[in-house]
Amino acid sequence: MPAKVIDASVVAAWCFREPRASEAMEILRDSDLHAPLLLAYELTSIARRKTIAYPEKTSVLEDALQMAFAIPIHWSEIDHVAVLRLALLADLTTYDACYLHLARKLGMPLATFDQELARSYLADQGK
């Protein structure tokens, strides 16, 4: 089973049935998934934004969030000082740098739909 680090863009696409949900499902399926604890907060924040925009869908969005948390994920703490350094070096947000840092630390590929983060990951792999 392939191991990978996943970010919020992939999990949110799947659980909230966004346009790339099918692609996200393929990424998540039959994989050993890893993520920083930050992922839980990001997913909850996304659910909040969607609930404010679509209050009539509150129950559906809460169910989707619970579904996301049912995915078997290996949750990891990260070194925040290392993330700060990486964010500054790669010109990323600290949030995005958390995922890149974990992928580096674990020596695993990073699955993301975020184009800027994907470019940073690919550049990092070229070193």
N, C-alpha and C positions, 0 to 999 in steps of 0.2 A: 504494500500500500504506500503510494508516494506521500512524503511528508512535505508540508508547505506552511508558510506563514500567510495568514489571510488578513485583509484589512476590512474596514467598515463598508467600503464601497461595494465589495463583493457580497458580503453577508446581507447588507441592506437591500441590494438589488434582488436577492432571492426572497428574503422574508417579507418584504413590502411589495413584492410583485411589480418591480420596476421594469422598464423595457428590456434590460439585459438579464432578466430572471433565469431564462433557460441556460444562458452561458454561465451564469453564476452557479447554477445547479451542477453543471458539468465539472466546474472547478472544485466544488465541495464534495461531490460524490466520490466514494471510495478513496478518501484521502485521510491522512493523519494530520489533523489541523492544529495549528499553533497560533496564538495571538497574545499580545500584551493585554493586561487588565483594562487598559484604555478602551479596548473594543466595546466592552459592556457599556461604558459611559457614552461612547459615540452613538451606539445603537439606540440608547435611551433618548439621547438628544434628538436624533433623527425622528424617532417616534413622537416626541413632543412637538417638533416643528410640523409634522404631518397632521397631528391631532388639532393643533391650532388652525391650520389651513382647512381641515376637513372635520369639524367637530362631530358631524353625523357619523363618522367612521371610527369613533373612539374605540368601541368594542373590538372592531376588526383589527385596528392597529395594535391594541393591547395584546390580542391573540397572536398577531404576527411577531411582536417582540418576544412573547413567551416561546414561540416556536424557534426563534433565533437562539434563545438561551438553552434550548433543548439539544442543539447541535453539540456533539462531543468535541470539545475544544480543550487543548492543553493550554491553560492560562499561565502566563509568565510575568514575573516582576521584571522590571528593567532598571538599568543603571541610569538615573536621571542626569548625572553629570556627563556621562558618555553621550546621551541623547542630545543634550545641549550642544556639545562640541560638534556632533554630527550634523545637527540642524544648521549651525552656523557655517560649517564647512560646505555642506551640500545645498545651502540656501533653501532649506525646507522649513515648514512649520515644525514645531516640536512634536505635534501629533503625528505627522507623517514620518518624522525621524524615528519615532518609537517603533514603527513597523520595520523600517529599514534596519535599525539597530538589532532588532530581534532576529531578522533574517540573517544578518551577518553573524551574530552570536551563535545561532544554531546551525549555520551553514546550509540553510534551506532556501529554496526559491520563494519569492514573494508574489502572491496573487493579489492584484489590484486593478481597478478600473480607472484609477486616478492617473491621468497622463503624466503629470509632473513627477509624481512618485515613481511611476514606472520608468521614466527616463533616468531618474536618479539611481534607481536600482540597476538598470542596465549599464549605466556609466560605472557604477560601483563594481559590477561583475567584470568589466573590462580592465580593471586595475591589476 
